[in-house]
Amino acid sequence: MSSADRTPEEIAADIAETRNRLAGTIDALVYRAQPKTIIRRQTEALKAKFVDENGSPKTDAIVKVAGAVVGFVVVIVAIRKLTS
C-alpha cells in the first residue's frame, strides 16, 4: 500500500505504534544508564570471573590474581630497597 492510499486513521495508528516503540527504547536506555544498574552489571561481571554458576570459587582465576598481587608487592619492595 502506498502512502497515498493510507487513511488518516492508518497514519495515526502508525505514528502511535512508532511512538510506543521509541518510548520503550528510551525507557530501556534510561534504565541501562542508571548508575545502580551499571554498578550491578559490573559487579555481576566481576563475580562471574571468580565464581562458577553453582557458587563455587574459580581457584585458577583467584590464584592468578593473588600471584599478580604478590608479584607487584615484591617488585615495589625491591624498588624501595634499591632506592634507599
C-alpha positions in Angstrom: 0.0 0.0 0.0 1.4 3.4 -1.0 1.4 6.3 1.4 -1.3 8.0 -0.9 -3.7 5.1 -0.3 -3.5 5.2 3.5 -6.2 6.8 5.5 -5.6 9.3 8.2 -6.5 6.7 10.8 -3.9 4.3 9.5 -1.3 7.0 9.5 -2.2 8.0 13.1 -2.0 4.3 14.1 1.5 4.0 12.6 2.6 7.2 14.4 1.2 5.8 17.7 3.0 2.5 17.2 6.2 4.2 16.4 5.9 6.5 19.4 5.3 3.4 21.7 8.4 1.7 20.3 10.5 4.8 20.8 9.2 5.2 24.3 10.1 1.6 25.1 13.6 2.1 23.6 14.1 5.3 25.6 13.0 3.6 28.8 15.4 0.8 28.2 18.3 3.2 27.6 17.5 5.2 30.7 17.4 2.0 32.8 20.7 0.8 31.4 22.4 4.2 32.0 21.4 4.4 35.7 24.4 4.2 38.0 22.9 1.5 40.1 22.3 -0.6 37.0 25.8 -0.1 35.8 27.3 -1.0 39.2 25.1 -4.1 39.4 26.2 -5.2 35.9 29.8 -4.6 36.6 29.6 -6.4 39.9 28.0 -9.4 38.3 30.6 -9.5 35.6 33.4 -9.4 38.1 31.8 -12.0 40.2 31.4 -14.3 37.2 35.2 -14.2 36.7 35.8 -15.6 40.2 32.7 -17.7 41.0 31.1 -20.6 39.0 27.4 -20.8 38.1 27.0 -23.2 41.0 28.6 -20.8 43.5 32.0 -22.5 43.9 35.1 -20.3 43.6 37.2 -20.5 40.4 40.5 -21.2 42.1 42.6 -20.8 38.9 41.4 -17.2 38.5 41.9 -16.4 42.2 45.4 -17.9 42.2 46.3 -15.8 39.1 45.1 -12.6 40.7 46.8 -13.4 44.0 50.1 -14.2 42.2 49.9 -10.9 40.4 49.3 -9.0 43.6 52.2 -10.8 45.4 54.5 -10.1 42.4 53.6 -6.5 42.4 54.3 -6.2 46.1 57.7 -7.9 45.7 58.6 -5.5 42.9 57.6 -2.5 45.0 59.6 -3.8 48.0 62.6 -4.5 45.8 62.5 -1.0 44.2 62.3 0.6 47.7 65.3 -1.4 48.9 67.3 -0.4 45.9 66.5 3.3 46.1 67.2 3.5 49.9 
